[in-house]
């Protein structure tokens, strides 16, 4: 069975939902600010995203995310240009 993960990393909260292919929600998680520009630090935002994902996957019965800050930074770098990544993630 394939599991799909949706994440809304906002300024006030981060929500993560795990669902099956037919759209049945099987797990969810919630954490603090996931906005890299709105959190105290980009690392804090990424930790909140990671936390919400962990809870969603754990509650879905498929284990933790195993996405740690380094992996999340890698994902962000692949989707944003170098300048945005450097400013937004504090990575040089």
C-alpha positions in Angstrom: 0.0 0.0 0.0 1.3 3.4 -0.9 1.0 6.2 1.6 0.7 9.9 0.6 1.9 12.6 2.9 0.5 16.2 2.7 2.2 19.0 4.7 0.9 22.5 5.2 3.8 24.4 6.8 2.3 27.7 7.8 3.3 30.7 9.9 1.0 29.8 12.9 1.1 26.0 12.7 2.2 23.0 10.6 -0.2 20.2 9.7 0.7 16.9 8.2 -1.7 14.2 7.0 -1.0 10.7 5.8 -3.5 9.1 3.4 -4.0 6.0 1.3 -4.3 6.1 -2.5 -8.1 6.3 -2.3 -7.9 9.4 0.0 -8.7 7.8 3.3 -6.8 9.8 6.1 -4.9 7.3 8.3 -2.8 9.7 10.3 -2.2 13.3 11.1 0.2 15.5 13.1 0.4 19.1 14.2 3.3 21.3 15.3 4.4 24.9 15.5 5.4 27.4 12.8 6.8 25.7 9.7 7.5 28.9 7.8 11.3 29.3 7.5 10.7 33.1 7.3 8.3 33.3 10.2 10.0 31.0 12.8 12.7 32.2 15.1 15.3 30.2 13.0 15.0 28.2 9.8 16.1 25.1 11.8 13.2 25.6 14.2 10.7 25.7 11.3 12.2 22.5 9.8 12.1 20.8 13.2 8.4 21.7 13.4 7.8 20.2 10.0 9.7 17.1 11.0 7.7 16.8 14.2 4.3 17.0 12.4 5.4 14.5 9.8 6.7 12.1 12.5 3.4 12.2 14.4 1.3 11.8 11.2 3.3 8.7 10.1 3.4 7.2 13.6 -0.3 7.6 13.9 -0.7 6.0 10.5 1.2 3.0 11.8 4.1 3.4 9.3 6.8 4.6 11.7 8.6 7.9 12.0 9.6 10.1 9.1 13.3 9.6 9.3 13.5 13.0 7.7 15.8 15.0 9.8 16.9 18.6 9.4 19.7 17.8 7.0 17.3 15.9 4.7 14.7 18.7 4.9 17.4 21.2 3.9 18.3 19.0 1.0 14.7 18.9 -0.2 14.4 22.7 0.1 17.6 23.2 -1.8 16.3 21.1 -4.6 13.2 23.3 -5.0 14.6 26.8 -4.6 17.4 28.7 -6.2 20.7 29.1 -4.4 20.0 32.6 -3.2 16.6 31.8 -1.7 18.0 28.7 0.0 20.9 30.7 1.4 18.7 33.4 2.8 15.8 31.2 3.8 17.7 28.3 5.3 20.8 30.1 6.5 23.0 27.6 4.5 26.1 28.8 2.7 
